Amino acid sequence: MIFTPINTWFAEEINQPLFICGPCSAESEEQVLKTAIELQKEKKINVYRAGIWKPRTRPGTFEGKGIEALTWLQEVKRQTNLRVAVEVASPFHVEACIEKDVDIIWIGARTTSNPFSVQEIANSLKGINIPVLIKNPINPDLDFWIGAIERIYDAGIRKIAAVHRGFYPFEKTSLRNIPKWEIPIELKTRFNDLPMICDPSHISGSREFIEEISQKALDLNFDGLMIESHINPEKALSDASQQLKPDDAIQLINRLIVRSISIENEDFANLLCRFRDQIDSIDSQLLQLLSQRMNVVREIGKYKKYNNVTVFQIRRWQKIIETRMLEGKKIGLSEKFIAQLLELIHKESIQEQAEIMKKKEN
């Protein structure tokens, strides 16, 4: 798949990350317009977002203003020249957005998790040239995310961006959703030119963590941010705790550091090249050592089979964990990293010895 670069989506080229900002929900024309006007003061925002159909967990809660709010967004465009973005969950939503000149649509996490819904939206988009943002599914399932992207792509859409908004946690955490950065990184690895946008508001669930998450996304070379902002967050009808006042949102964006992806300084480039050569050499040695370790594991497996001993030895495994964690800590490695590395190696070792146990003697 070949995707259109995000900085060329519109007539004028965007020479900064794409900043999408606006309220979680469009609640009234006054709220929508005041928020937009305040956000546009410093010309930092590229796109104004607002939810008008809200997929709520339970009935009876605020579910958005629907089509009525689309006219408010038209007024936002007239008064501020901001482009507008809206979440869609059905062909009816798509049709209404196209009719009211919405510039960008996005597919939410719940909808991404349902291939039937995504396919219906994809079918309604055939022949329409509009950028589509696709949020990750609620659960950390990369195939669901890729499947949704493929369905929209197959409809002829090339202006596609994936939106990382985190994954629903089973356990209680300080964040609303677990970032699991390795999943969007894997997605970007598979599709190098797929634009990536981060939604720090939904990852954070609280104003407290939005800046930290935003900076990390930019450090990971994300192409933009989607940040929720409300003229009066304390009285917001949805997600009040994670919305920023417009001035606070602008100040946050001004504090963010946008790092270069190119290396123009020759001395720096040469030094970086030498560092990378060192890493390549060390990685080669690591692979050789892992191969040697696995050879020993196989010999142990044969010995266990000959002596009719079980593959898994709990006391030995506990001793490995204890001693390696202590040794790793002494040389500056994090306990989490050591635990994950040992788990991977141990899993492969168990698999190798299990295969030896299954082999029949000649």
HELIX and SHEET records of a PDB file:
HELIX    1   1 ILE A    6  THR A    8  5                                   3    
HELIX    2   2 GLU A   29  LEU A   39  1                                  11    
HELIX    3   3 ILE A   67  THR A   80  1                                  14    
HELIX    4   4 PRO A   91  GLU A   99  1                                   9    
HELIX    5   5 ALA A  109  THR A  112  1                                   4    
HELIX    6   6 PRO A  115  LEU A  125  1                                  11    
HELIX    7   7 LEU A  142  ASP A  154  1                                  13    
HELIX    8   8 GLU A  182  ARG A  190  1                                   9    
HELIX    9   9 PRO A  200  SER A  204  1                                   5    
HELIX   10  10 ARG A  207  PHE A  209  5                                   3    
HELIX   11  11 ILE A  210  ASP A  219  1                                  10    
HELIX   12  12 PRO A  233  LYS A  235  5                                   3    
HELIX   13  13 ALA A  240  GLN A  242  5                                   3    
HELIX   14  14 PRO A  246  ARG A  255  1                                  10    
HELIX   15  15 GLU A  266  TYR A  306  1                                  41    
HELIX   16  16 ILE A  314  LYS A  330  1                                  17    
HELIX   17  17 GLU A  335  LYS A  358  1                                  24    
SHEET    1   A 9 LEU A  18  GLY A  22  0                                        
SHEET    2   A 9 VAL A  47  ARG A  49  1                                        
SHEET    3   A 9 ARG A  83  VAL A  88  1                                        
SHEET    4   A 9 ILE A 104  ILE A 107  1                                        
SHEET    5   A 9 VAL A 132  LYS A 135  1                                        
SHEET    6   A 9 ILE A 160  HIS A 164  1                                        
SHEET    7   A 9 MET A 196  CYS A 198  1                                        
SHEET    8   A 9 GLY A 224  GLU A 228  1                                        
SHEET    9   A 9 LEU A  18  GLY A  22  1                                        
END                                                                             
